[in-house]
């Protein structure tokens, strides 16, 4: 009985030992095999220009980011089928490459970008293999607005942004070195960076002053005095010219005023002459009528007496000074009327 019971127990122990040995050998074989090579290409500041040619998909991640870790397997599967899709797959560690994160202006993690012959687009879909595959096969990237102009990672603006992010990354690494490795308090590290910033600013200002002094050559004292004299003489000349112009304006205004006054006086004299002539013309017919009446009332003198009077009047008229044209015309009309009356007298 005892021997019968020991037989099955021994067989079970032997089987368990064989299984344990087989599992240990399998573990050893797996450990001896080289790890599977990843087809995702790490991108750095030195080789990122490779994405300017061909078609690429890039993933920006951080080792401490849980969301990035969830998409690692999907990204590896997508990279394995990259040859079928005719696309290259890369990844960027923002902790190790802060310059590239600044060049692409990455603000959230994980971040995905599509690149086609140097034209970049932001992929905002999930990092799942099926969605990534459809995005490439159906060419959905064509409906996405590209990053052009100053937003393009290859532009000068983004290059400057990459430099700033690189400096900030180095400062962060230096801060970690002080606080973690050396055990320096955080406030001491901050105080060090403040002092370093002030010193750096002073040095940069000094460098700019030196550069300006090197390129700017001051004029000799004689030339500077001569230039000042020239400026003063030019100012005096300009003031004199302005005064001359003002005096000429004043003279011209005075002459215009004088001319206007003379014209007004001339117009007044002309109007006076016209009024006098009109009054004489009005008085002429009245005087002629009175003379006719007086002639009709007075008896006519003899013909010889009239001739003597006419000759005496003619002589007096010749001795008198020339009269205006209007008075001469009135005198002629009066003489004609008298001669007509004289002719009518004998006939009557």
C-alpha positions in Angstrom: 0.0 0.0 0.0 2.7 2.4 0.9 4.7 1.6 -2.2 1.5 2.1 -4.4 0.9 5.5 -2.9 4.4 6.7 -3.4 4.5 5.9 -7.1 1.9 8.5 -8.2 3.3 11.2 -5.9 6.7 10.7 -7.3 5.4 10.9 -10.9 3.6 14.2 -10.2 6.7 15.7 -8.6 8.7 14.6 -11.6 6.2 16.2 -14.1 6.2 19.5 -12.2 10.0 19.5 -12.2 10.1 19.0 -16.0 7.6 21.8 -16.6 9.6 24.2 -14.4 12.8 23.4 -16.3 11.1 23.9 -19.6 9.7 27.3 -18.6 13.1 28.3 -17.3 14.7 27.3 -20.6 12.1 29.3 -22.6 12.8 32.4 -20.5 16.5 32.0 -21.1 15.9 31.7 -24.8 13.8 34.9 -24.8 16.3 36.7 -22.8 19.0 35.6 -25.2 17.1 36.9 -28.3 17.9 40.5 -29.3 15.1 43.0 -28.7 12.8 43.8 -31.6 14.1 46.8 -33.6 11.7 49.8 -33.5 10.8 51.2 -36.9 10.0 54.6 -35.4 12.9 56.9 -36.1 14.0 59.3 -33.3 14.3 62.9 -34.6 16.8 65.4 -33.2 17.9 68.9 -34.0 20.6 67.5 -36.2 18.5 65.3 -38.5 15.1 66.9 -38.5 15.6 68.3 -42.0 15.0 64.8 -43.3 11.3 65.4 -43.0 11.6 68.1 -45.6 11.6 65.4 -48.3 9.0 62.7 -48.9 6.0 62.0 -46.6 6.4 61.8 -42.9 4.3 61.5 -39.7 5.9 62.9 -36.5 4.9 62.3 -32.9 6.0 64.7 -30.1 5.9 63.0 -26.7 7.4 63.1 -23.2 8.4 60.0 -21.1 6.3 61.1 -18.1 3.1 61.7 -20.3 0.5 59.0 -19.7 -1.4 59.8 -22.9 1.8 59.5 -24.9 2.5 56.1 -23.3 -1.0 54.9 -24.3 -0.3 55.6 -28.0 3.2 54.0 -28.1 2.0 50.6 -29.3 -0.3 52.1 -31.9 2.5 54.2 -33.2 4.8 51.2 -33.4 2.2 49.3 -35.4 1.7 52.3 -37.7 5.5 52.4 -38.3 5.6 48.7 -39.1 3.1 49.3 -42.0 5.0 52.4 -43.1 6.6 50.6 -46.0 3.1 49.5 -47.3 1.8 53.0 -46.8 5.0 54.5 -48.3 5.4 56.9 -45.4 8.2 57.4 -42.8 7.4 57.6 -39.1 9.3 59.5 -36.5 9.1 60.7 -32.9 10.5 63.6 -30.9 11.2 63.6 -27.2 10.4 67.2 -26.1 12.6 66.8 -22.9 15.7 65.9 -24.9 14.9 68.2 -27.9 13.2 71.4 -26.6 14.4 73.2 -29.7 12.2 71.0 -32.0 9.2 71.5 -29.8 9.7 75.3 -30.1 10.2 75.0 -33.9 6.9 73.2 -34.2 5.4 75.3 -31.4 4.1 72.3 -29.5 1.9 73.2 -26.6 0.0 69.9 -25.9 1.1 66.3 -25.7 1.0 64.1 -27.6 1.2 66.2 -30.8 1.1 64.7 -34.3 2.3 66.4 -37.5 2.1 65.4 -41.2 4.8 66.5 -43.6 4.6 66.2 -47.4 7.6 67.6 -49.4 8.3 70.3 -46.8 4.7 71.3 -46.2 3.5 70.7 -42.6 0.0 70.1 -41.3 -1.2 69.4 -37.8 -3.0 66.1 -37.3 -5.6 66.5 -34.6 -7.2 63.0 -34.7 -6.7 60.1 -32.2 -3.4 58.3 -32.3 -5.0 55.0 -33.2 -3.6 52.9 -36.0 -6.8 52.6 -38.0 -7.4 56.4 -38.0 -3.7 57.1 -38.9 -4.0 54.6 -41.7 -7.2 56.1 -43.1 -5.6 59.6 -42.8 -2.9 58.6 -45.2 -4.8 56.2 -47.6 -7.7 58.6 -48.1 -5.5 61.6 -48.2 -7.5 63.5 -45.6 -4.5 65.7 -45.0 -5.3 67.6 -48.2 -8.4 69.2 -46.5 -6.2 70.5 -43.6 -4.8 74.0 -43.7 -1.0 73.8 -44.0 1.4 75.7 -41.7 2.7 78.4 -44.1 4.5 81.7 -43.7 6.0 82.5 -40.3 4.2 79.4 -38.8 6.2 77.0 -41.0 8.8 75.1 -39.0 11.4 76.0 -41.7 10.8 79.8 -41.4 13.2 82.2 -39.8 10.6 83.1 -37.1 10.3 79.4 -35.9 14.1 79.1 -36.1 14.4 81.9 -33.5 11.7 80.2 -31.5 13.7 77.0 -31.6 16.7 78.9 -30.2 14.7 80.3 -27.3 13.3 76.9 -26.4 16.8 75.4 -26.6 18.1 78.0 -24.1 15.1 77.4 -21.8 15.7 73.7 -21.9 19.4 74.1 -21.0 18.4 76.4 -18.1 15.9 73.8 -16.9 18.5 71.0 -17.0 20.9 73.3 -15.1 18.3 74.0 -12.5 17.7 70.2 -12.0 21.4 69.7 -11.7 21.6 72.3 -8.9 18.5 71.1 -7.0 18.6 67.3 -7.6 22.2 66.4 -8.0 23.9 69.0 -5.8 21.0 69.4 -3.4 20.9 73.2 -3.5 17.7 74.8 -2.3 15.4 76.0 -5.1 15.4 79.7 -4.0 19.2 79.6 -4.2 19.0 78.4 -7.8 16.5 81.1 -8.7 18.7 83.8 -7.1 21.6 82.5 -9.1 19.7 82.8 -12.4 18.5 86.3 -11.5 22.0 87.5 -10.9 23.2 85.7 -14.0 20.5 87.4 -16.1 21.5 90.9 -14.8 25.2 90.3 -15.4 24.4 89.0 -18.9 22.3 92.1 -19.7 25.1 94.4 -18.5 27.7 92.6 -20.6 25.4 92.8 -23.7 24.9 96.5 -23.2 28.7 97.0 -22.8 29.3 95.1 -26.1 26.7 97.2 -27.9 28.3 100.4 -26.7 31.8 99.2 -27.8 30.4 98.3 -31.2 28.8 101.7 -31.6 32.0 103.4 -30.6 33.9 101.4 -33.2 31.6 102.2 -36.1 30.9 105.8 -35.1 33.9 108.1 -35.7 33.5 111.5 -34.0 34.4 114.6 -36.0 37.4 116.7 -35.1 36.9 119.8 -33.0 37.7 122.2 -35.8 35.3 120.6 -38.1 32.6 120.5 -35.5 33.0 124.3 -34.8 33.0 125.0 -38.5 29.9 123.1 -38.9 28.2 124.9 -36.0 29.2 128.3 -37.6 27.8 127.2 -40.9 24.6 126.2 -39.3 24.3 129.6 -37.5 25.0 131.5 -40.7 22.4 129.5 -42.5 19.9 130.2 -39.8 20.7 134.0 -40.0 20.4 133.9 -43.8 17.1 132.1 -43.6 15.7 134.7 -41.0 16.9 137.5 -43.3 15.1 136.0 -46.3 12.0 135.6 -44.2 12.1 139.3 -43.2 12.7 140.4 -46.8 9.7 138.4 -47.9 7.5 139.9 -45.2 8.7 143.4 -46.1 8.0 142.8 -49.8 4.5 141.6 -48.9 3.9 144.7 -46.8 5.1 147.0 -49.6 3.0 145.3 -52.1 -0.1 145.6 -49.9 0.6 149.4 -49.4 1.0 149.9 -53.1 -2.2 148.1 -53.8 -4.0 150.2 -51.2 -2.6 153.4 -52.7 -3.6 152.3 -56.2 -7.1 151.5 -55.0 -7.4 155.0 -53.4 -6.2 156.7 -56.6 -8.7 154.7 -58.6 -11.5 155.6 -56.3 -10.6 159.3 -56.6 -10.4 159.1 -60.4 -13.8 157.5 -60.5 -15.2 160.2 -58.3 -13.8 162.9 -60.5 -15.2 161.2 -63.6 -18.6 161.0 -62.0 -18.4 164.7 -61.1 -17.5 165.7 -64.7 -20.4 163.6 -66.0 -22.8 165.2 -63.6 -21.7 168.7 -64.6 -22.0 167.9 -68.3 -25.5 166.5 -67.7 -26.5 169.7 -65.8 -25.1 171.9 -68.6 -27.0 169.9 -71.2 -30.2 170.3 -69.2 -29.6 174.0 -68.7 -28.8 174.6 -72.4 -32.3 174.1 -73.9 -33.9 176.2 -71.1 -31.6 179.1 -71.8 -32.2 178.8 -75.6 -36.0 179.1 -75.0 -35.6 182.2 -72.8 -33.5 183.9 -75.4 -36.0 183.1 -78.1 -38.7 184.7 -76.0 -36.7 187.8 -75.4 -35.9 188.0 -79.1 -39.6 187.8 -79.9 -40.5 190.6 -77.4 -37.7 193.0 -78.4 -37.9 194.8 -81.8 -35.5 193.5 -84.4 -32.5 195.9 -85.0 -31.5 196.9 -88.4 -29.7 194.5 -90.6 -26.4 196.4 -90.4 -26.5 196.6 -86.7 -27.1 192.8 -86.5 -24.2 192.2 -88.8 -22.0 194.4 -86.5 -23.2 192.5 -83.5 -22.5 189.2 -85.1 -19.0 190.3 -86.2 -18.3 191.6 -82.7 -19.6 188.3 -81.2 -17.4 186.3 -83.5 -14.4 188.4 -82.5 -15.2 188.0 -78.9 -15.5 184.3 -79.4 -12.2 184.1 -81.1 -10.6 186.0 -78.3 -12.1 183.8 -75.6 -10.3 180.7 -74.4 -11.5 177.3 -75.8 -14.5 176.0 -74.0 -15.7 172.5 -73.5 -17.2 170.6 -76.4 -20.7 170.7 -74.9 -20.8 174.6 -74.6 -19.5 175.1 -78.1 -22.3 172.8 -79.5 -24.9 174.9 -77.5 -23.4 178.2 -78.9 -23.5 176.9 -82.5 -27.2 175.9 -82.1 -28.0 179.4 -80.7 -26.3 181.2 -83.6 -28.2 179.0 -86.1 -31.5 179.8 -84.5 -30.7 183.6 -84.5 -29.8 183.6 -88.1 -33.0 181.7 -89.0 -35.0 184.4 -87.2 -33.1 187.1 -88.9 -33.9 185.6 -92.3 -37.6 185.2 -91.5 -37.8 188.9 -90.4 -37.4 190.7 -93.8 -39.5 188.2 -95.6 -42.3 188.9 -93.2 
